[in-house]
Each structure stands twice: as structure tokens, then as C-alpha cells.
Amino acid sequence: MHDISAAGASVTACIACGPASQPLALAAAPPSSPFVLASAHADGTVRLWDARMESDGGSAAKAACELPGLHSGAVTSVSFGMPLAEGGSDGGWTHTLLSAGADLRLCLVDLRTRKPLPLSAPSFRAPRSGGSGGDAKARWQPRAALSAGAAFGLAGGGDGRLTVWDLRTSNAAGGAPTVMLKAHTSPVTAVAWRPGWHPSTAAGAALASADKSGAVLLWER
């Protein structure tokens, strides 16, 4: 972790992980918790780190807590719920984390209780294996993201479809998707919400997605 608040960035903390727990993705916590970040690991664990906590006898950051068992395979994506633009109440959703894994599962986790809610995604599947590029299924890493206030969840599938959940509705209790979008012709490799976007406070492009062919799409509400 680097301190870039002053001229000349300096390393403030290091995270040490063994080969079995190789980190595959990182996510910074909301501004209300500036020293916290989450890491997704190959051993199926999500770890939360606090840069102010040092491990015994060194400058390496210490894991504040671990969330094992969210996925049966590697965790490939983590995302925090961020504050809404222009202030306003977030209903506590900034304590929410969304993870995606190589097991094609998505989990919504309330970090206050550490209880996961699996999200159902009928279209969330790996790309077909084989072809001149080799085993596409083995190389593809699912990605997911939370919108501001964690009002919506988003995931990109190996079949090129995007799945969106409206987490404000009763559908969230059963993890059922709200809508599925199809425009990509190859596996989706990245997804992101517009920072601060919420249907009640912003218009225009709401999210972006990219696929293996190099196409980047902007989606409006």
C-alpha cells in the first residue's frame, strides 16, 4: 500500500501471502474506512486487511479477518459498496462486499455479520472450452461489481451476457437476477459501475463492460 497524499509516494504497508493463497484481485474500502482493503485469493478465501495493523515483528499488514468458504475454487473478483454521490444515506450498504469465483458463484456478504447471500445467475457461466486459444474455461476469470450504495449488483458471464440484480427489492432475498443484458459476443472480462451512480441521483451512462475481443461498452439506464 502506498501513501500518495504527499510528494513522492511511499510504501506504508506490505501484504505477504503464501503461494497457496495467491491474490487474484483487490478492492479498496469506502472512504469511511481508508485503511481497509479486501483481497481475493486462489484458495477460495476473501481477506480483509487494515494497514494500521502490523504482523508480528515486521512491516507487513496483518489480515483483520478472513472469509473462508465463500467459494469452492479461486475467488476472482471482490467489490465494496461505495457511498452515494452528493451524500445521502446508504442504508449501511457500504458494509457490503460482492465476490465472484471460478466456481461460477456470486456471494453478497454483510461484513457486520459475515453472512453470505448467494446470488442466482442463470446466465453466469464459463465460456466453452477448446478452440485455437486452448482451454478458455480454465483461463476466464468471472468479474462482478457493486454500484454506489450497493443498490445494484453486476456480473459478466462467459457467454457475453451481463446479469444485474436490484438489491433494494425483495428479489435480493432469493438472489434472483433482475435483468440480463446481451451485447458482447465473447466472454466478459471486466465490469464497472459509474462512480457515485444511482438511479435517483444521476442520469446517463450507468455502467461499463469489456470483453475478451477488446470491445468496451457503456450502458445507460
C-alpha positions in Angstrom: 0.0 0.0 0.0 1.3 3.5 -0.9 0.8 6.9 0.6 0.3 9.3 -2.3 -1.0 12.2 -0.3 2.4 13.9 -0.3 5.0 14.5 -3.0 6.9 11.3 -3.7 4.7 8.2 -3.0 6.0 5.9 -0.2 5.2 2.4 0.8 3.2 2.4 4.0 2.4 -1.3 4.3 3.0 -4.6 2.6 0.8 -7.7 2.3 2.5 -11.0 2.4 0.7 -14.1 1.0 1.9 -17.6 0.5 1.9 -19.4 -2.8 -1.3 -21.3 -1.9 -3.2 -18.1 -1.2 -2.1 -16.1 -4.3 -4.1 -12.8 -4.5 -6.1 -12.5 -7.7 -8.0 -9.2 -7.1 -8.1 -6.3 -4.8 -10.7 -3.8 -3.7 -10.4 -0.6 -1.6 -13.0 0.0 1.1 -15.2 3.1 1.1 -13.7 6.5 2.2 -15.1 5.9 5.7 -12.6 3.1 6.1 -9.5 4.4 4.2 -7.1 1.9 5.7 -9.0 -1.2 4.7 -8.9 -3.3 1.6 -10.1 -6.7 0.5 -8.2 -9.3 -1.4 -9.5 -12.3 -3.4 -7.4 -15.4 -3.2 -6.7 -18.6 -5.2 -7.5 -20.7 -2.1 -11.2 -19.6 -2.1 -10.8 -17.1 0.7 -11.5 -13.3 0.9 -9.3 -11.5 3.3 -9.8 -8.0 4.8 -6.7 -6.0 5.7 -6.1 -3.0 7.9 -2.9 -1.1 7.0 -2.7 0.1 10.6 -2.3 -3.5 11.9 1.2 -4.9 11.5 2.1 -8.6 11.7 4.4 -9.8 14.5 7.9 -8.4 14.1 7.5 -6.8 10.6 6.0 -4.0 8.5 3.7 -6.4 6.6 0.0 -5.6 7.1 -2.0 -8.1 9.2 -5.2 -9.6 8.0 -8.0 -8.2 10.1 -10.3 -11.1 9.3 -10.8 -13.9 6.8 -13.9 -15.0 5.0 -13.2 -18.7 4.1 -15.6 -21.0 2.2 -17.4 -18.4 0.1 -16.2 -20.2 -2.9 -15.1 -23.8 -3.7 -12.4 -22.5 -6.1 -10.4 -19.4 -6.6 -12.0 -16.0 -5.8 -11.6 -13.9 -8.9 -13.3 -10.6 -8.0 -14.2 -8.5 -5.0 -16.1 -5.2 -4.8 -17.3 -3.0 -1.9 -20.5 -1.0 -1.8 -19.4 2.7 -2.2 -21.1 5.9 -0.9 -23.7 7.6 -3.0 -22.8 10.8 -4.9 -23.9 14.0 -3.4 -24.1 12.5 0.1 -27.3 10.9 1.3 -27.9 7.8 3.4 -26.5 4.5 2.0 -28.6 2.4 4.4 -25.4 0.7 5.7 -24.6 -0.8 2.4 -21.0 0.4 2.5 -20.5 -2.6 4.8 -21.4 -4.9 1.9 -19.0 -7.0 -0.3 -19.7 -8.8 -3.5 -17.4 -11.7 -4.6 -17.2 -13.8 -7.7 -15.3 -17.1 -8.1 -14.1 -19.7 -10.5 -16.9 -21.9 -9.2 -19.3 -19.6 -11.0 -20.9 -18.5 -7.8 -21.5 -14.9 -6.6 -21.8 -14.1 -2.9 -23.1 -10.9 -1.3 -21.7 -10.6 2.2 -22.7 -8.3 5.1 -19.4 -7.6 6.7 -21.0 -6.8 10.0 -22.4 -10.4 10.3 -20.1 -12.1 7.8 -23.1 -14.0 6.5 -23.1 -14.6 2.7 -26.1 -14.5 0.4 -25.5 -16.5 -2.8 -26.9 -14.7 -5.9 -28.6 -16.8 -8.6 -27.4 -16.0 -12.1 -28.8 -18.4 -14.8 -26.7 -16.7 -17.5 -23.5 -16.7 -15.4 -21.5 -19.5 -16.9 -18.0 -20.1 -18.2 -17.1 -19.9 -21.9 -16.8 -23.0 -24.0 -13.5 -24.9 -23.7 -11.3 -25.7 -26.6 -10.6 -23.9 -29.9 -7.3 -22.5 -31.2 -6.9 -20.5 -27.9 -6.8 -23.6 -25.7 -8.9 -24.1 -22.7 -10.9 -20.8 -22.4 -12.8 -22.1 -19.4 -9.6 -22.5 -17.4 -8.3 -19.0 -18.2 -11.5 -17.0 -17.9 -12.0 -15.2 -14.5 -15.5 -14.1 -13.6 -15.9 -10.4 -12.6 -18.6 -8.7 -10.5 -19.2 -5.2 -9.1 -21.5 -3.3 -6.7 -23.0 0.1 -7.6 -22.9 3.1 -5.2 -24.9 2.3 -2.1 -24.8 -1.3 -3.1 -28.2 -0.7 -4.8 -27.3 -3.0 -7.7 -25.0 -5.9 -8.3 -23.5 -6.7 -11.7 -21.6 -9.7 -13.1 -20.3 -10.6 -16.6 -20.7 -14.1 -18.0 -18.6 -16.3 -20.2 -21.3 -16.3 -22.7 -21.1 -12.5 -23.1 -24.2 -11.6 -21.1 -24.4 -9.3 -18.1 -26.6 -10.1 -15.1 -27.9 -7.2 -12.9 -29.6 -7.5 -9.5 -31.6 -4.8 -7.9 -30.6 -5.4 -4.3 -33.2 -2.9 -3.0 -36.1 -5.2 -3.9 -37.4 -8.4 -2.4 -35.7 -10.3 -5.2 -32.4 -9.9 -3.2 -33.7 -12.2 -0.6 -33.7 -15.1 -3.0 -30.8 -13.8 -5.1 -32.8 -13.8 -8.3 -31.5 -11.6 -11.1 -33.5 -8.5 -12.1 -32.4 -8.2 -15.7 -29.9 -9.8 -18.2 -28.2 -7.8 -20.9 -26.7 -9.2 -24.1 -24.5 -7.3 -26.5 -21.0 -8.9 -26.1 -20.0 -11.6 -28.5 -17.2 -13.0 -26.3 -16.6 -13.6 -22.6 -16.9 -10.6 -20.4 -13.6 -9.8 -18.7 -14.4 -6.6 -16.8 -17.4 -4.7 -15.4 -17.7 -1.4 -13.5 -20.3 1.0 -12.3 -20.0 4.7 -12.8 -18.7 6.1 -9.5 -21.5 7.5 -7.4 -24.2 6.5 -9.9 -27.7 5.8 -8.5 -31.0 5.8 -10.4 -32.3 8.5 -8.1 -29.4 10.9 -8.4 -27.8 10.5 -11.8 -28.6 10.1 -15.5 -26.5 9.0 -18.4 -24.1 6.1 -18.6 -24.6 3.8 -15.6 -22.0 1.0 -16.2 -19.3 -0.2 -18.4 -18.2 -3.7 -19.6 -15.4 -5.1 -21.6 -14.9 -8.5 -23.3 -12.2 -10.7 -24.5 -12.3 -9.3 -28.0 -11.3 -5.9 -26.7 -14.8 -4.3 -27.0 -15.8 -1.8 -24.3 -19.5 -0.9 -23.9 -21.2 1.9 -22.0 -24.7 1.2 -20.8 -27.3 3.9 -20.0 -30.1 3.4 -17.6 
